[in-house]
Amino acid sequence: MAILVVADHDNGTLAPATLNTVAAATAIGGDIHLLVAGSGCGSVVEQASAVSGVSKVLHADNPALENRLAENVSLLVAELGKDYSHILASTSTDARNTMPRVAAMLDVDQISDIISVVSEDTFSRPIYAGNAIATVQSNASIKVITVRSTGFDPVASEGGSAAVEAVASNHDAGISSFVSEELAQSDRPELTAADIIVSGGRGMGNGENFELLYKVADKLGAAVGASRAAVDAGYVPNDMQVGQTGKIVAPNLYVAVGISGAIQHLAGMKDSKVIVAINKDEEAPIFQVADYGLVADLFEAVPELEGKL
Protein backbone atom coordinates (compact mmCIF):
# COMPACT_ATOMS: atom_id res chain seq x y z
CA MET A 1 0.00 0.00 0.00
CA ALA A 2 1.42 3.36 -1.05
CA ILE A 3 0.19 6.79 0.01
CA LEU A 4 0.59 10.02 -1.95
CA VAL A 5 0.84 13.20 0.12
CA VAL A 6 0.47 16.49 -1.76
CA ALA A 7 2.92 19.00 -0.29
CA ASP A 8 1.71 22.46 0.65
CA HIS A 9 4.32 25.11 -0.24
CA ASP A 10 4.98 28.50 -1.84
CA ASN A 11 7.77 27.36 -4.19
CA GLY A 12 10.30 28.36 -1.56
CA THR A 13 9.30 26.82 1.77
CA LEU A 14 7.51 23.63 2.73
CA ALA A 15 4.46 24.56 4.80
CA PRO A 16 4.41 23.16 8.37
CA ALA A 17 0.97 21.62 7.76
CA THR A 18 2.61 19.14 5.38
CA LEU A 19 4.38 17.57 8.37
CA ASN A 20 1.02 16.99 10.05
CA THR A 21 -0.34 15.45 6.86
CA VAL A 22 2.63 13.08 6.68
CA ALA A 23 1.86 12.14 10.30
CA ALA A 24 -1.67 11.19 9.24
CA ALA A 25 -0.23 9.11 6.39
CA THR A 26 2.08 7.39 8.86
CA ALA A 27 -0.93 6.51 11.02
CA ILE A 28 -2.57 4.87 8.01
CA GLY A 29 0.58 2.88 7.31
CA GLY A 30 2.37 2.18 4.08
CA ASP A 31 4.98 3.63 1.76
CA ILE A 32 4.71 7.44 1.79
CA HIS A 33 5.50 9.50 -1.31
CA LEU A 34 5.49 13.30 -1.15
CA LEU A 35 4.51 15.26 -4.26
CA VAL A 36 6.06 18.71 -4.72
CA ALA A 37 4.31 20.38 -7.65
CA GLY A 38 5.39 23.89 -8.60
CA SER A 39 7.92 25.90 -10.54
CA GLY A 40 11.46 26.66 -9.43
CA CYS A 41 10.76 24.78 -6.20
CA GLY A 42 14.09 23.00 -5.79
CA SER A 43 14.50 24.24 -2.22
CA VAL A 44 11.11 22.74 -1.30
CA VAL A 45 12.18 19.41 -2.76
CA GLU A 46 15.31 19.52 -0.63
CA GLN A 47 13.25 20.18 2.49
CA ALA A 48 10.74 17.49 1.53
CA SER A 49 13.42 14.84 1.10
CA ALA A 50 14.51 15.37 4.71
CA VAL A 51 11.03 14.83 6.18
CA SER A 52 10.90 11.84 8.48
CA GLY A 53 8.86 8.89 7.21
CA VAL A 54 8.87 9.88 3.52
CA SER A 55 10.44 7.28 1.22
CA LYS A 56 10.19 9.16 -2.08
CA VAL A 57 9.71 12.74 -3.24
CA LEU A 58 8.03 13.28 -6.60
CA HIS A 59 9.17 16.55 -8.16
CA ALA A 60 6.89 18.08 -10.81
CA ASP A 61 8.37 21.34 -12.08
CA ASN A 62 6.41 23.28 -14.67
CA PRO A 63 5.45 26.95 -15.16
CA ALA A 64 1.79 25.87 -15.31
CA LEU A 65 2.09 24.71 -11.68
CA GLU A 66 3.83 27.83 -10.35
CA ASN A 67 0.73 29.38 -8.77
CA ARG A 68 -0.88 26.06 -7.86
CA LEU A 69 -3.98 26.66 -9.96
CA ALA A 70 -6.41 23.91 -9.03
CA GLU A 71 -7.38 23.27 -12.65
CA ASN A 72 -3.78 22.30 -13.43
CA VAL A 73 -2.63 20.69 -10.19
CA SER A 74 -5.68 18.43 -10.01
CA LEU A 75 -4.87 16.94 -13.41
CA LEU A 76 -1.40 15.98 -12.19
CA VAL A 77 -2.56 14.61 -8.83
CA ALA A 78 -5.36 12.58 -10.40
CA GLU A 79 -2.99 11.06 -12.97
CA LEU A 80 -0.38 10.10 -10.36
CA GLY A 81 -3.00 9.13 -7.79
CA LYS A 82 -4.24 6.18 -9.83
CA ASP A 83 -1.27 4.19 -8.55
CA TYR A 84 -1.95 4.88 -4.86
CA SER A 85 -4.39 3.62 -2.24
CA HIS A 86 -4.67 7.03 -0.51
CA ILE A 87 -4.14 10.63 -1.58
CA LEU A 88 -3.72 13.10 1.29
CA ALA A 89 -3.38 16.87 1.54
CA SER A 90 -3.67 19.35 4.38
CA THR A 91 -6.93 21.25 4.73
CA SER A 92 -5.45 24.38 3.20
CA THR A 93 -7.14 26.82 0.85
CA ASP A 94 -5.31 25.24 -2.08
CA ALA A 95 -6.34 21.71 -1.13
CA ARG A 96 -9.96 22.70 -0.63
CA ASN A 97 -9.89 23.85 -4.23
CA THR A 98 -7.88 20.98 -5.67
CA MET A 99 -8.83 17.76 -3.87
CA PRO A 100 -12.56 17.71 -4.72
CA ARG A 101 -11.56 17.95 -8.38
CA VAL A 102 -9.16 15.03 -7.91
CA ALA A 103 -11.88 12.94 -6.28
CA ALA A 104 -14.29 13.71 -9.13
CA MET A 105 -11.72 12.74 -11.77
CA LEU A 106 -11.07 9.45 -9.99
CA ASP A 107 -14.81 8.93 -9.48
CA VAL A 108 -14.50 8.44 -5.72
CA ASP A 109 -15.82 10.23 -2.67
CA GLN A 110 -13.67 12.65 -0.68
CA ILE A 111 -13.23 12.45 3.08
CA SER A 112 -12.67 15.97 4.38
CA ASP A 113 -10.88 17.35 7.41
CA ILE A 114 -9.99 14.14 9.24
CA ILE A 115 -8.66 14.46 12.79
CA SER A 116 -7.75 10.82 13.46
CA VAL A 117 -7.13 7.51 11.72
CA VAL A 118 -9.08 4.50 12.98
CA SER A 119 -7.84 2.11 10.30
CA GLU A 120 -6.72 2.27 6.69
CA ASP A 121 -10.33 2.75 5.54
CA THR A 122 -11.92 4.42 8.58
CA PHE A 123 -11.39 7.97 9.80
CA SER A 124 -12.82 10.49 12.25
CA ARG A 125 -13.84 14.00 11.25
CA PRO A 126 -15.71 16.82 13.00
CA ILE A 127 -19.23 17.77 11.94
CA TYR A 128 -21.67 20.44 13.15
CA ALA A 129 -18.81 22.89 13.77
CA GLY A 130 -17.01 20.33 15.91
CA ASN A 131 -19.96 19.55 18.18
CA ALA A 132 -19.97 15.94 16.99
CA ILE A 133 -17.34 13.60 15.60
CA ALA A 134 -18.30 11.34 12.69
CA THR A 135 -16.53 8.05 12.09
CA VAL A 136 -16.46 7.51 8.33
CA GLN A 137 -15.61 4.27 6.55
CA SER A 138 -14.84 4.31 2.83
CA ASN A 139 -14.73 1.37 0.44
CA ALA A 140 -13.42 3.53 -2.41
CA SER A 141 -10.51 2.02 -4.31
CA ILE A 142 -8.59 5.27 -3.85
CA LYS A 143 -9.25 7.34 -0.75
CA VAL A 144 -8.96 11.09 -1.29
CA ILE A 145 -8.52 12.80 2.07
CA THR A 146 -7.85 16.24 3.50
CA VAL A 147 -6.24 16.41 6.93
CA ARG A 148 -6.90 18.91 9.70
CA SER A 149 -3.37 19.71 10.82
CA THR A 150 -4.35 20.34 14.45
CA GLY A 151 -5.46 16.72 14.75
CA PHE A 152 -1.98 15.26 14.26
CA ASP A 153 1.38 16.02 15.81
CA PRO A 154 3.88 16.86 13.05
CA VAL A 155 6.60 14.43 12.06
CA ALA A 156 10.20 15.61 12.25
CA SER A 157 11.24 17.96 9.46
CA GLU A 158 14.75 16.48 9.45
CA GLY A 159 16.28 13.04 9.63
CA GLY A 160 14.79 11.56 6.49
CA SER A 161 16.64 10.71 3.31
CA ALA A 162 13.99 10.22 0.65
CA ALA A 163 14.90 9.57 -2.96
CA VAL A 164 13.86 12.28 -5.43
CA GLU A 165 12.15 11.36 -8.69
CA ALA A 166 11.38 13.87 -11.42
CA VAL A 167 7.84 13.72 -12.82
CA ALA A 168 7.15 14.82 -16.39
CA SER A 169 4.48 17.45 -16.04
CA ASN A 170 2.63 19.08 -18.94
CA HIS A 171 -0.64 19.55 -17.12
CA ASP A 172 -2.07 22.86 -18.29
CA ALA A 173 -5.84 22.77 -18.54
CA GLY A 174 -5.78 26.09 -20.36
CA ILE A 175 -8.99 27.25 -18.73
CA SER A 176 -7.61 29.55 -16.04
CA SER A 177 -4.70 31.90 -15.57
CA PHE A 178 -3.05 33.59 -12.64
CA VAL A 179 -3.55 37.37 -12.56
CA SER A 180 -2.18 38.62 -9.25
CA GLU A 181 -2.28 38.21 -5.50
CA GLU A 182 -2.07 40.60 -2.60
CA LEU A 183 -0.59 39.18 0.57
CA ALA A 184 -0.76 40.90 3.93
CA GLN A 185 2.76 41.59 5.16
CA SER A 186 3.48 41.30 8.86
CA ASP A 187 6.48 40.88 11.14
CA ARG A 188 4.33 38.73 13.41
CA PRO A 189 4.08 34.93 13.02
CA GLU A 190 1.56 33.46 10.59
CA LEU A 191 -1.62 32.40 12.37
CA THR A 192 -1.57 28.69 11.60
CA ALA A 193 2.10 28.35 12.61
CA ALA A 194 2.14 30.55 15.73
CA ASP A 195 2.81 29.18 19.22
CA ILE A 196 0.89 32.06 20.78
CA ILE A 197 -2.19 33.83 19.38
CA VAL A 198 -3.99 36.88 20.74
CA SER A 199 -7.44 37.29 19.19
CA GLY A 200 -10.05 40.00 19.41
CA GLY A 201 -13.79 39.93 18.86
CA ARG A 202 -16.69 42.28 18.45
CA GLY A 203 -16.03 43.54 21.96
CA MET A 204 -12.98 45.41 20.65
CA GLY A 205 -15.41 48.04 19.38
CA ASN A 206 -13.45 49.09 16.28
CA GLY A 207 -10.32 48.38 14.29
CA GLU A 208 -8.27 51.06 16.03
CA ASN A 209 -8.68 49.29 19.36
CA PHE A 210 -6.90 46.24 17.96
CA GLU A 211 -3.76 48.27 18.56
CA LEU A 212 -4.12 47.15 22.19
CA LEU A 213 -3.75 43.55 21.06
CA TYR A 214 -0.86 44.31 18.72
CA LYS A 215 1.13 45.72 21.65
CA VAL A 216 0.54 42.59 23.73
CA ALA A 217 1.29 40.33 20.78
CA ASP A 218 4.56 42.09 20.03
CA LYS A 219 5.75 41.53 23.59
CA LEU A 220 4.75 37.86 23.47
CA GLY A 221 6.02 37.20 19.95
CA ALA A 222 2.46 36.23 19.09
CA ALA A 223 0.21 36.30 16.05
CA VAL A 224 -3.02 38.32 16.11
CA GLY A 225 -6.34 36.80 15.11
CA ALA A 226 -9.98 37.80 15.16
CA SER A 227 -13.44 36.34 15.37
CA ARG A 228 -15.79 36.30 12.40
CA ALA A 229 -17.88 39.01 14.05
CA ALA A 230 -14.86 41.34 14.16
CA VAL A 231 -14.02 40.59 10.53
CA ASP A 232 -17.62 41.05 9.36
CA ALA A 233 -17.74 44.36 11.19
CA GLY A 234 -14.73 45.50 9.19
CA TYR A 235 -12.37 45.86 12.16
CA VAL A 236 -9.64 43.72 10.56
CA PRO A 237 -9.04 41.88 7.25
CA ASN A 238 -10.45 38.40 6.75
CA ASP A 239 -7.03 36.73 6.66
CA MET A 240 -7.00 37.23 10.43
CA GLN A 241 -10.19 35.24 10.97
CA VAL A 242 -10.05 32.21 13.24
CA GLY A 243 -12.97 29.81 13.08
CA GLN A 244 -14.85 27.24 11.06
CA THR A 245 -14.88 29.50 8.00
CA GLY A 246 -11.47 30.99 8.80
CA LYS A 247 -8.24 29.42 9.96
CA ILE A 248 -8.06 26.38 12.22
CA VAL A 249 -5.39 26.88 14.87
CA ALA A 250 -4.03 25.01 17.88
CA PRO A 251 -1.29 27.14 19.48
CA ASN A 252 0.24 26.48 22.88
CA LEU A 253 -1.48 29.63 24.17
CA TYR A 254 -4.65 31.27 22.82
CA VAL A 255 -5.80 34.54 24.36
CA ALA A 256 -9.39 35.46 23.46
CA VAL A 257 -10.21 39.11 24.12
CA GLY A 258 -13.77 40.40 23.78
CA ILE A 259 -14.84 37.17 22.09
CA SER A 260 -18.15 35.69 23.21
CA GLY A 261 -17.35 32.17 22.00
CA ALA A 262 -19.76 31.42 19.18
CA ILE A 263 -19.64 27.83 17.88
CA GLN A 264 -18.17 29.12 14.60
CA HIS A 265 -15.16 30.53 16.47
CA LEU A 266 -14.72 27.69 18.93
CA ALA A 267 -14.46 25.22 16.05
CA GLY A 268 -11.29 26.97 14.96
CA MET A 269 -9.39 27.25 18.25
CA LYS A 270 -10.70 24.84 20.88
CA ASP A 271 -7.76 22.46 20.36
CA SER A 272 -5.36 25.11 21.71
CA LYS A 273 -3.24 23.78 24.56
CA VAL A 274 -4.10 26.65 26.96
CA ILE A 275 -7.01 29.07 26.42
CA VAL A 276 -7.27 32.39 28.26
CA ALA A 277 -10.45 34.44 27.96
CA ILE A 278 -11.03 38.08 28.86
CA ASN A 279 -14.65 39.19 28.67
CA LYS A 280 -16.89 41.40 30.80
CA ASP A 281 -19.84 39.00 30.36
CA GLU A 282 -19.40 36.18 32.86
CA GLU A 283 -22.02 34.13 30.97
CA ALA A 284 -20.06 34.22 27.70
CA PRO A 285 -19.70 30.71 26.20
CA ILE A 286 -15.95 31.23 25.78
CA PHE A 287 -15.51 30.63 29.51
CA GLN A 288 -16.80 27.05 29.07
CA VAL A 289 -13.69 26.11 27.07
CA ALA A 290 -11.20 28.49 28.71
CA ASP A 291 -8.53 27.18 31.06
CA TYR A 292 -8.25 30.64 32.59
CA GLY A 293 -10.99 33.25 32.52
CA LEU A 294 -10.97 36.91 33.54
CA VAL A 295 -14.28 38.72 33.88
CA ALA A 296 -13.22 42.29 33.29
CA ASP A 297 -13.42 45.28 30.97
CA LEU A 298 -10.90 44.52 28.26
CA PHE A 299 -10.02 48.21 27.91
CA GLU A 300 -8.71 48.10 31.46
CA ALA A 301 -7.38 44.51 31.56
CA VAL A 302 -5.43 44.49 28.28
CA PRO A 303 -3.39 47.67 28.93
CA GLU A 304 -2.62 46.39 32.42
CA LEU A 305 -1.54 43.03 30.96
CA GLU A 306 0.66 44.80 28.43
CA GLY A 307 2.23 46.85 31.19
CA LYS A 308 3.08 43.72 33.18
CA LEU A 309 4.79 41.97 30.28
C-alpha positions as CSV (number, residue, x, y, z in Angstrom):
1,M,0.0,0.0,0.0
2,A,1.4,3.4,-1.0
3,I,0.2,6.8,0.0
4,L,0.6,10.0,-1.9
5,V,0.8,13.2,0.1
6,V,0.5,16.5,-1.8
7,A,2.9,19.0,-0.3
8,D,1.7,22.5,0.7
9,H,4.3,25.1,-0.2
10,D,5.0,28.5,-1.8
11,N,7.8,27.4,-4.2
12,G,10.3,28.4,-1.6
13,T,9.3,26.8,1.8
14,L,7.5,23.6,2.7
15,A,4.5,24.6,4.8
16,P,4.4,23.2,8.4
17,A,1.0,21.6,7.8
18,T,2.6,19.1,5.4
19,L,4.4,17.6,8.4
20,N,1.0,17.0,10.1
21,T,-0.3,15.5,6.9
22,V,2.6,13.1,6.7
23,A,1.9,12.1,10.3
24,A,-1.7,11.2,9.2
25,A,-0.2,9.1,6.4
26,T,2.1,7.4,8.9
27,A,-0.9,6.5,11.0
28,I,-2.6,4.9,8.0
29,G,0.6,2.9,7.3
30,G,2.4,2.2,4.1
31,D,5.0,3.6,1.8
32,I,4.7,7.4,1.8
33,H,5.5,9.5,-1.3
34,L,5.5,13.3,-1.1
35,L,4.5,15.3,-4.3
36,V,6.1,18.7,-4.7
37,A,4.3,20.4,-7.6
38,G,5.4,23.9,-8.6
39,S,7.9,25.9,-10.5
40,G,11.5,26.7,-9.4
41,C,10.8,24.8,-6.2
42,G,14.1,23.0,-5.8
43,S,14.5,24.2,-2.2
44,V,11.1,22.7,-1.3
45,V,12.2,19.4,-2.8
46,E,15.3,19.5,-0.6
47,Q,13.3,20.2,2.5
48,A,10.7,17.5,1.5
49,S,13.4,14.8,1.1
50,A,14.5,15.4,4.7
51,V,11.0,14.8,6.2
52,S,10.9,11.8,8.5
53,G,8.9,8.9,7.2
54,V,8.9,9.9,3.5
55,S,10.4,7.3,1.2
56,K,10.2,9.2,-2.1
57,V,9.7,12.7,-3.2
58,L,8.0,13.3,-6.6
59,H,9.2,16.5,-8.2
60,A,6.9,18.1,-10.8
61,D,8.4,21.3,-12.1
62,N,6.4,23.3,-14.7
63,P,5.5,26.9,-15.2
64,A,1.8,25.9,-15.3
65,L,2.1,24.7,-11.7
66,E,3.8,27.8,-10.3
67,N,0.7,29.4,-8.8
68,R,-0.9,26.1,-7.9
69,L,-4.0,26.7,-10.0
70,A,-6.4,23.9,-9.0
71,E,-7.4,23.3,-12.6
72,N,-3.8,22.3,-13.4
73,V,-2.6,20.7,-10.2
74,S,-5.7,18.4,-10.0
75,L,-4.9,16.9,-13.4
76,L,-1.4,16.0,-12.2
77,V,-2.6,14.6,-8.8
78,A,-5.4,12.6,-10.4
79,E,-3.0,11.1,-13.0
80,L,-0.4,10.1,-10.4
81,G,-3.0,9.1,-7.8
82,K,-4.2,6.2,-9.8
83,D,-1.3,4.2,-8.5
84,Y,-1.9,4.9,-4.9
85,S,-4.4,3.6,-2.2
86,H,-4.7,7.0,-0.5
87,I,-4.1,10.6,-1.6
88,L,-3.7,13.1,1.3
89,A,-3.4,16.9,1.5
90,S,-3.7,19.3,4.4
91,T,-6.9,21.2,4.7
92,S,-5.5,24.4,3.2
93,T,-7.1,26.8,0.8
94,D,-5.3,25.2,-2.1
95,A,-6.3,21.7,-1.1
96,R,-10.0,22.7,-0.6
97,N,-9.9,23.9,-4.2
98,T,-7.9,21.0,-5.7
99,M,-8.8,17.8,-3.9
100,P,-12.6,17.7,-4.7
101,R,-11.6,17.9,-8.4
102,V,-9.2,15.0,-7.9
103,A,-11.9,12.9,-6.3
104,A,-14.3,13.7,-9.1
105,M,-11.7,12.7,-11.8
106,L,-11.1,9.5,-10.0
107,D,-14.8,8.9,-9.5
108,V,-14.5,8.4,-5.7
109,D,-15.8,10.2,-2.7
110,Q,-13.7,12.6,-0.7
111,I,-13.2,12.4,3.1
112,S,-12.7,16.0,4.4
113,D,-10.9,17.3,7.4
114,I,-10.0,14.1,9.2
115,I,-8.7,14.5,12.8
116,S,-7.7,10.8,13.5
117,V,-7.1,7.5,11.7
118,V,-9.1,4.5,13.0
119,S,-7.8,2.1,10.3
120,E,-6.7,2.3,6.7
121,D,-10.3,2.7,5.5
122,T,-11.9,4.4,8.6
123,F,-11.4,8.0,9.8
124,S,-12.8,10.5,12.2
125,R,-13.8,14.0,11.2
126,P,-15.7,16.8,13.0
127,I,-19.2,17.8,11.9
128,Y,-21.7,20.4,13.1
129,A,-18.8,22.9,13.8
130,G,-17.0,20.3,15.9
131,N,-20.0,19.6,18.2
132,A,-20.0,15.9,17.0
133,I,-17.3,13.6,15.6
134,A,-18.3,11.3,12.7
135,T,-16.5,8.1,12.1
136,V,-16.5,7.5,8.3
137,Q,-15.6,4.3,6.5
138,S,-14.8,4.3,2.8
139,N,-14.7,1.4,0.4
140,A,-13.4,3.5,-2.4
141,S,-10.5,2.0,-4.3
142,I,-8.6,5.3,-3.9
143,K,-9.2,7.3,-0.8
144,V,-9.0,11.1,-1.3
145,I,-8.5,12.8,2.1
146,T,-7.9,16.2,3.5
147,V,-6.2,16.4,6.9
148,R,-6.9,18.9,9.7
149,S,-3.4,19.7,10.8
150,T,-4.3,20.3,14.4
151,G,-5.5,16.7,14.8
152,F,-2.0,15.3,14.3
153,D,1.4,16.0,15.8
154,P,3.9,16.9,13.1
155,V,6.6,14.4,12.1
156,A,10.2,15.6,12.3
157,S,11.2,18.0,9.5
158,E,14.8,16.5,9.4
159,G,16.3,13.0,9.6
160,G,14.8,11.6,6.5
161,S,16.6,10.7,3.3
162,A,14.0,10.2,0.7
163,A,14.9,9.6,-3.0
164,V,13.9,12.3,-5.4
165,E,12.2,11.4,-8.7
166,A,11.4,13.9,-11.4
167,V,7.8,13.7,-12.8
168,A,7.2,14.8,-16.4
169,S,4.5,17.5,-16.0
170,N,2.6,19.1,-18.9
171,H,-0.6,19.6,-17.1
172,D,-2.1,22.9,-18.3
173,A,-5.8,22.8,-18.5
174,G,-5.8,26.1,-20.4
175,I,-9.0,27.3,-18.7
176,S,-7.6,29.5,-16.0
177,S,-4.7,31.9,-15.6
178,F,-3.1,33.6,-12.6
179,V,-3.5,37.4,-12.6
180,S,-2.2,38.6,-9.3
181,E,-2.3,38.2,-5.5
182,E,-2.1,40.6,-2.6
183,L,-0.6,39.2,0.6
184,A,-0.8,40.9,3.9
185,Q,2.8,41.6,5.2
186,S,3.5,41.3,8.9
187,D,6.5,40.9,11.1
188,R,4.3,38.7,13.4
189,P,4.1,34.9,13.0
190,E,1.6,33.5,10.6
191,L,-1.6,32.4,12.4
192,T,-1.6,28.7,11.6
193,A,2.1,28.3,12.6
194,A,2.1,30.6,15.7
195,D,2.8,29.2,19.2
196,I,0.9,32.1,20.8
197,I,-2.2,33.8,19.4
198,V,-4.0,36.9,20.7
199,S,-7.4,37.3,19.2
200,G,-10.1,40.0,19.4
201,G,-13.8,39.9,18.9
202,R,-16.7,42.3,18.4
203,G,-16.0,43.5,22.0
204,M,-13.0,45.4,20.6
205,G,-15.4,48.0,19.4
206,N,-13.5,49.1,16.3
207,G,-10.3,48.4,14.3
208,E,-8.3,51.1,16.0
209,N,-8.7,49.3,19.4
210,F,-6.9,46.2,18.0
211,E,-3.8,48.3,18.6
212,L,-4.1,47.2,22.2
213,L,-3.7,43.5,21.1
214,Y,-0.9,44.3,18.7
215,K,1.1,45.7,21.6
216,V,0.5,42.6,23.7
217,A,1.3,40.3,20.8
218,D,4.6,42.1,20.0
219,K,5.8,41.5,23.6
220,L,4.7,37.9,23.5
221,G,6.0,37.2,20.0
222,A,2.5,36.2,19.1
223,A,0.2,36.3,16.0
224,V,-3.0,38.3,16.1
225,G,-6.3,36.8,15.1
226,A,-10.0,37.8,15.2
227,S,-13.4,36.3,15.4
228,R,-15.8,36.3,12.4
229,A,-17.9,39.0,14.1
230,A,-14.9,41.3,14.2
231,V,-14.0,40.6,10.5
232,D,-17.6,41.0,9.4
233,A,-17.7,44.4,11.2
234,G,-14.7,45.5,9.2
235,Y,-12.4,45.9,12.2
236,V,-9.6,43.7,10.6
237,P,-9.0,41.9,7.2
238,N,-10.5,38.4,6.7
239,D,-7.0,36.7,6.7
240,M,-7.0,37.2,10.4
241,Q,-10.2,35.2,11.0
242,V,-10.0,32.2,13.2
243,G,-13.0,29.8,13.1
244,Q,-14.9,27.2,11.1
245,T,-14.9,29.5,8.0
246,G,-11.5,31.0,8.8
247,K,-8.2,29.4,10.0
248,I,-8.1,26.4,12.2
249,V,-5.4,26.9,14.9
250,A,-4.0,25.0,17.9
251,P,-1.3,27.1,19.5
252,N,0.2,26.5,22.9
253,L,-1.5,29.6,24.2
254,Y,-4.7,31.3,22.8
255,V,-5.8,34.5,24.4
256,A,-9.4,35.5,23.5
257,V,-10.2,39.1,24.1
258,G,-13.8,40.4,23.8
259,I,-14.8,37.2,22.1
260,S,-18.2,35.7,23.2
261,G,-17.3,32.2,22.0
262,A,-19.8,31.4,19.2
263,I,-19.6,27.8,17.9
264,Q,-18.2,29.1,14.6
265,H,-15.2,30.5,16.5
266,L,-14.7,27.7,18.9
267,A,-14.5,25.2,16.0
268,G,-11.3,27.0,15.0
269,M,-9.4,27.2,18.3
270,K,-10.7,24.8,20.9
271,D,-7.8,22.5,20.4
272,S,-5.4,25.1,21.7
273,K,-3.2,23.8,24.6
274,V,-4.1,26.6,27.0
275,I,-7.0,29.1,26.4
276,V,-7.3,32.4,28.3
277,A,-10.5,34.4,28.0
278,I,-11.0,38.1,28.9
279,N,-14.7,39.2,28.7
280,K,-16.9,41.4,30.8
281,D,-19.8,39.0,30.4
282,E,-19.4,36.2,32.9
283,E,-22.0,34.1,31.0
284,A,-20.1,34.2,27.7
285,P,-19.7,30.7,26.2
286,I,-16.0,31.2,25.8
287,F,-15.5,30.6,29.5
288,Q,-16.8,27.1,29.1
289,V,-13.7,26.1,27.1
290,A,-11.2,28.5,28.7
291,D,-8.5,27.2,31.1
292,Y,-8.3,30.6,32.6
293,G,-11.0,33.3,32.5
294,L,-11.0,36.9,33.5
295,V,-14.3,38.7,33.9
296,A,-13.2,42.3,33.3
297,D,-13.4,45.3,31.0
298,L,-10.9,44.5,28.3
299,F,-10.0,48.2,27.9
300,E,-8.7,48.1,31.5
301,A,-7.4,44.5,31.6
302,V,-5.4,44.5,28.3
303,P,-3.4,47.7,28.9
304,E,-2.6,46.4,32.4
305,L,-1.5,43.0,31.0
306,E,0.7,44.8,28.4
307,G,2.2,46.9,31.2
308,K,3.1,43.7,33.2
309,L,4.8,42.0,30.3
